[in-house]
């Protein structure tokens, strides 16, 4: 049986960014993109450490929904200690869809934590 999992993705340097690094994405059991990091980490090890920290502190997170610009799409974000650590992967036409997908993200992050074994990889760089 498949479980939600975190995938660590290498992000090459771009002209509009100061440095390259790694970001994480949370994928559902069906490989759907549930959410992603807002921060770029220096490398995969730093990204993995952040994932572990976030998983232990999910209950401390503050989730917010907001309407995006003129398009009227809804986005969610999750903050810890006043810093945005995760965000929706896309915008949603209805607020209730955004709320539902935030709940799926939180449930997926908890399930990924429960499924991870000590020493098991959290995802591959790609």
Secondary structure by P-SEA (a helix, b strand, c coil): cccbbbbbbbbcccccccccbbbbbbbccccccccccccccccaaaaaaaaaaaaaccccbbbbbbbccccbbbbbbbbcccccccccccccccaaaaaaaaaaaaaaaaaaaaaccccccccccc
